[in-house]
Amino acid sequence: MIHRNALRPAAWLLAAVLGAAVTSPSRATVFTIDPVDFDRWAYPFNLVPGTRTQAPTFGAVDNTDFDDKDGQLVVAADTAAAGIQPGLSLTDYNVTSVKVRVTHQIGTFTYDPTYDAWETYLDPADPDYVADSDSGRPIELYGVGLRGGYTAISTGPSDPGTPVFEEDETFGGTLGERIRNVFALGFGGPDPEDDVSNSVDDEYDPTPWAIGLSTSGLSAGDAVPEGFPGSATGETFEFTVNLADPDVLEYVREGLRAGVLAFSVVSMHETAEQAGGSNPNFYTSNDFDPFAVAPVIEIEVTVPPACSDGVDNDGDTFADWPADPGCSGTNDASEFGNSACDDGQDNDNDGLVDFPDDLGCQAPNKIFENPQCQDGNNNDNAQGIDFDGGVTASNGATVCTAAGVPLQCCTGAGTGCDGAADPQCVTPFRNKERSGCGLLGAEPLVLLGALRWRRRRRAQVRA
């Protein structure tokens, strides 16, 4: 249910080019996504999805117009762009730690670091009601599930009509339970979609993947510090994901393989007002307050080196050592090489990178991306340039190859040769545009014929 929005392995290419952390075969690497790439308040009356500056969490128990866990915060990280190689087998991701941090902005409530059973949320008049043994309500973390035709979370730009859920997508409906398109996901409950948002109605206790713990040393029952715009930051809560649960571990691995890892932050605090009431209200990455702290996801993981992971990491159609020319051995952490056609960079600024995408690259080991037949220049000053009239080298623009200039001796005087290809450029990676004049065109054929006739004539005279 997770998705990375990228062209080719573009995010991984970018991470390599910008020097993102590269893994080694023996040591775990910590990847910190700060701020997260996706943070969205999931609530039916959120009129500015994806751009709201705070995300309150709260409950709506005994109200069938809303889920029990009503206000939810969804956060996601583009783990591929962070430098974690996507597309590996699940067991190749040796995940040792995943942490999520969110920071409270405004609202007065009591710190509770322990789980509360579903019966404690009932009306005291309900025969199943059980009194809570401590004060406060916990903040819980789960995975992310999707419905309504959506198949994945996307951290990329908005692309309406696709089956990926982006920050600005619709909630899924106005009133009712189990209608939200993105929901808190758990395992082992009665809901067929593993939606844990209505655990009180479903009369069961889901197992949180983590409970938010104070990072400032609060004790149970303490008042949670609030932030104040322009002068103070509120309490930060840290969730350490329970990787000992095999289902949770598989979810995390699937996210890393897809390139996007997403979580839901929820609570069932009672509140009379969403922001500034008696419930958590977390900063998002859209908050302009200089004291705001956006959500963070931190992942500690070990993956095989790029040159022995079974994946074509640099997109050159070759995978691992010894097949990939950019690999010096099985422990090499990058498949990128030193040649221009295998270094992960657009060396000729034509919008295309390396073999096989850059048409000037015949193979990954070629030393330049812009041979004469794909450099956008009329190198022989004759009719036409490049294999396609210079269109590719100029990022799709039509190139004037001879406008206002006589076409030399190839076709006589003339103009209007816009977009014409060089007839000598039979492939884009050919590195010579040969002129049709002088000693390279039809004239040398006549001269060579005359020389051969003269040579034969001399031989006959000598005989």
N, C-alpha and C positions, 0 to 999 in steps of 0.2 A: 504493500500500500504506500510505498514511498517512491519518489521520483527525482531525478536530477535533470534539470533543463540545460542541455549543452549540445554543441555541434562537435561531431567527432569526439575524441576525449578532450574537448577544448578546456574545460576547467582544470583537468590534470596537467595539460600543457601549460596553462597559465601559472599553475602552482610551481611547476618545474622552472619556468623561465624567471619567475619572481623570487626564487630561492626558498620556497616553502619547505618545511621540514621533510626530510627523506628518511625512510625507515632503514634499519639494518637488520640482519638476520638474527641478532642475539639480544638486542636491547629494545625495550618498549619506548615509544615516543609519545609525549603528551601534546595533543592538539587542542588549542583553546580558540573557540569561535566567539569572539567578543567584539561587537555585539552579535547576537544570532542573526541569521539571514532572513528569518521569518518570525514575526510575533503578531498574533491576531487575537483580539478579544472576541470570543465566540458567545454571542448573546443575541436573541431574536430581534431586539430593538437597537442594535448597534448600527447607527446611520452612517458611520464612517469606517467601514471595515478596512483594516490594514494600515490606517493612518491615525488611529486614536492614540493619545499620549499616555493613557493609563488603562489598566485592565483589572477591574474588580472581580473577585471571586466570591460567591455566596450561594446559598441554597434556597429552594422553594418547595419544601416538603409539604405534602398534603394539598398540592395545587396542581391539578391535572392539566392546566394550561402550560406548565413549564416542567422541565426535568428537575429531579431532586437536586442535582448538581447543576445549577442554572447558569451562573456566570463562570466561564472557563477561559483560561489563557492557553493558547496553543503556540509553542515555540519550535523552531526547526533550524537545523544547520546544514549548509551545503558542505558535506564532509569531503567531497572530491576536490572542491576549490581550496579547502583547508590543507590538502596534501595527502589525504588517505586514499590510496588507489581503489577505485570502484571495480566491480566486475570479477572479483576473485571468488573462489569457492568459499562457502560459509566458514569452514574449518580453518581457512587461511587467516581469518581475523581472530587473533588471540587478544581478546579484549580484557584488560585487567581492571579498568575503572571507567565509569561514566558519571559525571556530576553535572547538575543543572543548578544555576543560581539565579534567583529573582529577588528584587528589592522592593520593599513596601514604601509607598509614598504618603498615603494619608488614610486615616481611619483608626479608631480606638478599639483594640481587642486584646485578649489575653493569650500569652504564648502557651501552646499545648504541643509537646513533642511526641505524644502517644496517640495510637489509633482509638477512635470511639466507635463502639458497636452501633449497628443500624437502629436498634431499639431505643438508644438514647436520644434519637432525633424525633421520636414520636411525641404526640401531645401527651402530657402527663395523665390525662383522663383515659388514654387508650389502655386497654387491658394488657397489651404487650410492652408497655413502656417500662424502661429500666433507667434509673437515674445514673447520670454520668458520675464516675468516681473522682473526677478532677475537673477543674475549671478550664474554660476555653475549648476551642475546636482545632483539630489539626489541619494543616495544609498538605494535600496529597499529590503525588505524581503518578501518572499512568502513561500508556502509549497513546497513539492517535489512530482512530478508525475512521472510515469514510463510507458514505452511502450517497444516494441520489445520482448514481451514474459516475461518480468520481472514483478514480482508480489510484491516484497518487497525489502526494503533496509536492508542489513545485515552488522553489525559491527564485525562479527566474522571472522575467518581466511578464506583465499581464498578457494573456493570450486567450481571449474569450472564445468559447465554443469547444475548447479542448477538454478531455476528461481529467485534467490535473487541477487540483484545488490550489488556488493562489490566494494571497492575502486579501484581495478585494472581491472574492467570490461571495455569493449570497449565502445567508445562514441556512436556508432550506425551508423556511416557513415562518409563520408569525406565532401561532399559539398551538400548543400540543406537545406531548412527550414523544421522544424518539423520532423527531423530524429533522434535527440538525444534521447538516451534511458532514460536519467534522465533529467527532465526539471522543470522550475519554474511553480508551480501550483497556480492558483487563481480560483475564482468562479464568475459566472455570465457573462462571456464573450462569444463570438461567437465560440471559438474553441471547438469542441466536446469532447476533452480530457482535457479541462480546462487548456491548455497550454497558459501562458501569455507571452511567449517569443517573439511573433510577434504582439504586440499590435498596433504598428504603421501601419503595413501592414493591420491589421484587423480594423483599424480606430476606436479604442475605448480606454477608460481609465480604466484599471483594478484598483482595490482598493488594494494598498499595505497592507500587514498585519502589516508592521511597516516601518518607515523610520529611517535610521541610524542617531543618534544624537551624537554630540561631547561630550566627557566625560571630556574635559579640559576647557570647557567654551568658545569655539569659537563662534563668531557671524557670521551671514549669510554674505557671501562675503569674509570671511577671507581665507587666504591661509592655506591649511591643512599641518601641520608639517609632515615631512618625518622622517623615521628612518635612522640610519647610522650604517652599520655593525661594531660590536665590541664596540660601544660607545653610541648609542642612539636608543630609540624606537619611532616610529611614533605615530600618533593620533589613539586612540581607539574609535570606534563607537559602540553605544549601541542601540539595537532594542528592543522595548517593544511591544510584540505581542498583537494585538487587540483582546482580548478575549470577547469583547462586541459583536463581530460578531458571530452569532450562528454557522455558517459554520466553522469558524476558531476554535472555541471552540470544536466543535465535532471532527475536525481533530486532535487537540492536545489530546483529550481524547482517541481517537482511537490509537494514537501513544503510549500513556501510557499503554493502555490495551495490545498492542502488545509487548511492551518492548523497542521500538526504536522510537525516535522522531527526525524528520529531517526537515531542512529548506534550502531554496535557497537564496543566497545573489547575487543581480544583480544590474547593472547600465547600462546606455547607453551613457557613456562618449565617445566622439570622441577621437581617438588616432592614432598616426602614428606608435607607437611601443607599444607592450603590457606591458612590464616591464620597468619602468622608463620614461614613456611618460606622457601624460596629463590625467591619469586615476588612480583609486585606484588599489593597488597591495597589497594583504593581506598576512600576514604570515600564514603558515600552521603549524601543529604540527611536520612536518618533518624538519623545519628550524633549523639548528645547531647554528645559531648566539645566543650568550648568552643573547642578548637584544631582541630577538624575543619573541612575545606574541602570543600564539596559540589561536584559536577560543574557546569560552566558551559558554555553555548553562546553564542557571539558571532557576530552576522551583520551584515555591512555590505551594504546593498542600496539601490538607487534604484527607486522605482515611480512611475507617473504620479500627478499630484494626484487626489484623490478626485472632483473635479468634471469630470474628463476621462478617466476610466479605463474607462468602459463598464459600470460596476457600480453597482447600487443599494446604496451603502455604508451608508446609515442605515435601510434597510428601509421607506421610506415609499412604495414603488411607483414612484418617480421616480428617474431616473439622470442625473447630470451636468447641467452648465449647457447650455441655459437651462431645461430641463424641471424640474429639482429646485429648489424655491423657497428651499432653504437655500444654494444656490450663488450667489456674487456674480460669478463669472467662471470661465473654464476653468482658471485657476491656483489656484483656491481649494482648500486642502488638506482641507476638511471639508464634507460635505453637510448637516451639522446647521445649523439656523437658530436664531433668537432666540425664536421663538414657543414657547409651552408644548407645542404639539402636534408640535414638530420639533426639540426640544433634547436628545433622548436621555435625559431624566430622567422619573421617575415623579412628576410634580408633585402629584398628588392622592392618592398613597399607596394606590392600589387594586390594585397589582401589575401594572398594564398601562402600557406606555410608548408615547406618541406615536401618530400616525396611521400605519397603520390599526388597530393593535392596541388602543389605548385607544378604547372605544366612544363616549367623550365628544368625540372629535375628528372633526369632519366633514371636515377637510382639514388638511394640514400647517401652513397659515398661521393656524389658529385660535389665539386667545390664551389659552385655558384648557382644561384636560382635564376639568373637572368642572362642566359646565352643570347647571342645576337638575334636569334629567331624568336625571342620572347622578351626583348628588353625595351620595346616601345620606341626604338630608334631606327631611322633609315640609314643603316650602316654603310651601304654601297651606293647611296645617292641615286638609286635606280627605282624603277616602278615598284611600289608596294613596300610594306615593312612587316616583319614578323610572319608567323604562320597564319595569323588571323587578322592582319591589318592593324595590329597593335591594340586590339580591343581588350584582351586579357591583361596585358601589361599596364593598361591605363584604367584598370578597375571597371571595365565595361563601357567606357566612353569611346565614341567613334573618333578615330585619329585621321587627320588630314595628311596623307602621305606625299602629295605632290601638288597641292593646290597653288596655282599661280607660278609654278616652276616647270620649265620644259622637262620632259621625261628623258632627256639625254638621247642616246642613240638606240635605245631598245625599241621604241615605237615611234620615234620622231617627236616633234613638238606636240604638246597637249597638256591639258589640265583635267581637273575633275576626277582625281584618282582616290577620293576619300574612302577610307576603309578597305583598300585593296591589300591583299596579302602578297608577300614577296614570293614569286614563283619558285625560288630556290629553297624556300623553307618548307621542306616536306614533313618535318617534325618540329615541335616547339623547342626541343632541346638541342637542335643543331646550332653550332656556335659559329656559323659563317653565312652571311648573306652575300652571295657571289653576284657581281654585276653582270648584266647581259651585254656590256660593251667591252671594248678593248680586247684583251687576250682571254676573255672568259665567256664570250657569247658566240654568235654565228660566225663572226669575222675570223676567229682563229681556225675554224673548221676549213674555211676557204684557203687560208694561208698554209695550213698543214697539208691540204690536198696538193697545193702547188709544190711544196717542198718534197713531198713523196714523188711527184711526177718528175721533178728535176733530178732526184737521186736515181730513179730508175733510168732516166735518159743518159746520165753519166755512166752508169753501169753498162748500158748497151754500147756506148761509144768506146769504152775501154775494151769491151769484148771484141 
